[in-house]
Amino acid sequence: MRRRRFLLAAGALAAAPLARGQTGDRLPVLGILSPHSQLPAKAIADNPFTNRLRALGWVEGRNLRIERAYGEGREDRLPELAATLVRKEVDVIFALGPQAAMAAASLTRRIPIVFWGVSHPVEQGLVESLSRPGRNVTGIAFSAGGTTHTKGLEALRELSPGSHRLAIVSTPSAGYSLGRDRRMHMLRIGPVAESLGWEMREFPVERTEDVEPAFAAMLDWRAQALVVGATTITFRERHRIAALANGSRLPNVYAMREFVEAGGLLSYGLELAPTHERVAHFVDRILRGANPADLPVEQPDKYELAVNLKTAAALGLTIPQSLLLRADRVIE
């Protein structure tokens, strides 16, 4: 009986498909490409992405090796870091943000790439379509349509009905594509802002040292309201951006709740944690042999409106009851 159980177990093991890249004693390798600073060990071990990978059966050091490449806040290092991961022949690259995804995609058509935090993957040349990516890239698209821009700006218009000049803080390099020079954020937000009666002007922020000059320039332009794009640099500088916006008496709106928690006025955007969990499923399927070209790009379905009442009071604004009733999170 014991021999029979052993033979059955051995047969099942022999029949089970090997993970991508798993031959002999070699563990499959996941490369993580991020423009951010390296996380503390505790955060690396306990976060939505790692926890979901673990639930799916992938444990670092046991049946998965992870190569981490952090830009430490410097997006210009991403091509070099991506090249390092390609040279190490990782089995999958998990790219955080558009610059990371495009840096990796420009270097390899062979290694599968899973992106997170990319708003317009089709326009940016990463995939052929959302339903059929068509090459070695797939992942989670944050804002493939204009809904988030529309709802956020409509809420800002309710709070600032008399404003005419809308300043837009953007990061143009986050919208460059693999063969076209286009600013996706501006292309999406422009028509919405104009339909709501704003004259708009873009104030680019590519580096930390660009933040304060951008605010000085928008005040010289006599801006009356502000929208801030959610990019790697603006997210990293969110506390300073919110403080400068409030100090300049500019009603402000963002695409992520974290900006409002940092002192911003309004946000309409997706919940981040579910997207971190969901992107782990792409990595899992590819490690088990799926072709990224056949894995449709997914779009989040959980969005939230957040309002900071303390900031509204500091700006001398009264939040309409209709807006409070629609808010998913109210910060007091």
N, C-alpha and C positions, 0 to 999 in steps of 0.2 A: 504494500500500500504506500509506504514511504517512497519507494523507488518510482511508483507511478506518479505521485504528486511532483517528484523532482523532474521527471521527464516532461510532464505537462507544463511546469513552470519554465523549463528550458526552452520548450517549443514556443511558448508564448513570447518569451524574450527574443528568440531568434526571428519571430514573425513581426515584431514591433518595428516600425520605421525608425531609422536613426534621425536625429535632429540634423538640420543643415550644418554641414561642416564637421559632424561628429564621426570620426573614423578612428578605430582603435582606441587609444587612451586619450585622444585629443577631445577636449571639451569645446562645444560651440562658443563663439566669442561674440558678445554684444559690445559694440562701440558706442559710447555716448558722447555726442558733440554738442557742447553748450557754450554760449558766450558769457555765461555767468561765472561767478567765483565758485570754487569748490565748496560743497556743502559740508557741514560738520559730520563726523562719523555717525552720530545718532540719527541725523536727518537722512543720511544715505540709506541707513538700515530700516527706517520707518517713515515711509511716505506713500501716497496712494499708488504710484507707479510700481515701486518695489513690492509693496504688499500684494498688489494684484498679480504681479509676476509670480510671487511665491505661491499664491493660491492656485495659479495655473500650473504649478509644478516646477518652476525654475528657481533654484536656490544658488546664489553666487558661491563659488568654491566647491559646490557639490556636483552640479551638473551644468554649470554655466560659468564662464569667465567673463568679466566685464573690464573693458579698457575705457577709461574716462579721460576726456580731453576738454579742459576748461579754458575759456578765453580770458578769464579773470577781468571781465568788464571791457575787453578790447575786441570788438568785432573784426578788426583788421587781421587778427591772428587766426581767424577761422579757416581760411584756405590752407594755411600751413598745418593746422591741427587736423583738418580733414585728410590731407595728404598722408599724415602719419598713420591715421587709422587705415587708410587704403593700403599703405605699405605693409602694415601688420596683418593684412588679409582677414579682417574681422568678417563675421558672417552676416551681420546686420548692423547698420548705422542708425541710431536713434538721434535725430537732429532736432534741437530745440530752437525754434524761431526761423524766420525766413532766410536770414543771412547764413545760418548754419546749413539749412536744407539746400540752398543754392550752391554753397561752397562744396558740399559733398556731391551733389548731382553733376556739377561741372567736371568732376574728377573721375567718376566711375559710372559706367552703364551696366556693370556686372554685379556689384555688391548691392543688395536690397537696402533701400533707405526708407525709414519711417519718420515722417515729420510731425511736429506738434507746434502749434502757435503760428501757423501760416494762414493768412486771411484769404488770399486769392491764388490758389495753386495753379489754376488753368491759365489765368492771365500772366502769371509769373513764369510760365513755361515749364513748371515742374511735372505736370501731368497733362495728358491729352484731353481728358474729360473726368468729371467726378465719378461717373459710373464705371468707366473703363480707363484707368490711369495709363495703360498702354506701354509703360516702361518699367524701370526698376524702383519707382518712387510711389508711395501712397502714405496715408495718414489721416490726421484730423484737421479739417479746414475750419478755422475760427469764424470767418464771416464771408462766405462765398457770395452772399447777396448783400443788399443795402439796408436790410431791416434794422440792424443795430444802430446804424447811423441815423436813420429816420426817427426812431423812437427816442433816442437820446437827445437829438436836436429839437424834437417837438417838446420834450420836457423842459429843455433850456429856454425855448421860446415862451413857454407859459410863465417862467420866472422872470424873463427879461423881455417883455412885450415891446418895449420902446427902443430896443437896441438895433443898430443898423450895421455896425462893423464887427465882424466875427473874425477873431484871430485863430489860426489853426497851427498848433504845434505838431510837427510831423518829423519823421526820420526818412528822408527820401531813399536812402540805401536799402531800407527794409522793403521797398517796393520794386527794386530793380529786378529784371528778369534775365533769363538765360539767352538773351539774343535781342531783347528790346529794352529801350530806356524809357520806362513808363513809371509814373508815380500812382500806384494803385489806390492809395488812401485818398489822394486828392481827386482822382477820377470818380471814386465812389461818393465822396462826401460833398463834392462841389454842387451837383444838381440839387441835392437835398437842401443844402444851405440856401441856394438861390431861390428855391421854391418857397422858402419860409421868409424871404424878404431880406436876407443878409448880403451885404457886400463882404467878400472874404479875402483874406491874405494869408499866405503860408509863411511860417517862421520855422525854418529847419533847425533841428537839434540832432547832431550826429555824435557829439562828445559831451562829456560832463561840463567842460568849459564853455559850451555853447548855450547853456541854460539861461544864465543871467543876461547875456547880450540879447538873446531872443526876446526876453521880457522888456528890456529897455527899448528895443526896436518896435515892439507892438504898442507900447505906451506912446512913443513918438508918433505912431500912426493913429493914435487915439482910439484904440480898440475898445469895444464896449462889452464883449462877451468872448468866451474862450472855449475851444474844444481841443482836447489833447488825445492824439492817437496812442494806442497801446502798443509800444514797441519795447525792445530790450532796454534801450537807454532811458526812455521815459518811465518805464516801470521801476528801474533801478533808482531814478531820481524823483520818484513820486512825492516823497515828503517835501522836498525842496520846491518842486513845481507847484504843489498845492499851497504852500506857504507864500510863494511869490504871487500866485493868482489871487489869493485872498488879500494879501497886502496891497495889491494893485486894484482892489475893489472890482474884480472881474468875475461875474457869474461864470462858473466853469462846469464842464461836463466831460466825462471819461467813459472808456469802454470796459472798465473792470471795477468791481466793488473795492478792491484793494486800494485804489486811489482815493475813494471816499473815506475809507478807514484811516487813510493817511492825512485826512483833513480836507479833501476835495468836497465839492457841493453835491454833485449828482453823478450817477453812472447808470448806464444801461448796457449790460453785456452778459456774457456767459459765466456760469459757475465753473471754476477751474478744476476742482477736485475730480468731478466725474470724467472730464476729458483726460486727466492723467491716468485714471483707471482704465478708460476705454482704449487708450493708445497701447497699453500693455498687451491687449488682445491681438493687435497687429503684429507685434514682435513675436508673440507666442505662435501665431499661425505660420509666420515666415520661418521661424526656427524649426517648425515641424514639417517644412517642405513646401508651403504655399508660395505661389508666384505673386509678387507685389503688383504686377500688371493686371492681375485678375481680382484684386481686392479693392472694391470701391472706396473712394475717399468718403469719410463720414463727416457730417456736420452736427454740432451739438444741438440738443433740443431743450436744454435748460438755461433760460435767460432770466435775469433779475434786474429790477429797478431798485437802486439804493439812493437814499437821501440822507444828508447830514444836517440835522436841525441846528446844531451848534454853529456850523459854518454859515447856514442861512441867516441866523440871528446876527452873527458878526458882520455879515454883508448888508444887513438891514432889509432882508427879504422875508416875505411871508409865504410859506409853502401853501398853495391852494389845497383845500380839502380833497378835491378830486385827484390831485397828484399823490397825496398821502394815502388815499384808499388804494391806489394802484401800486404803491411801493411794496416790494417784497421785504426790504430791510430798511429800517429807520434808525439812524444812529443819533443818539441824543448826547 
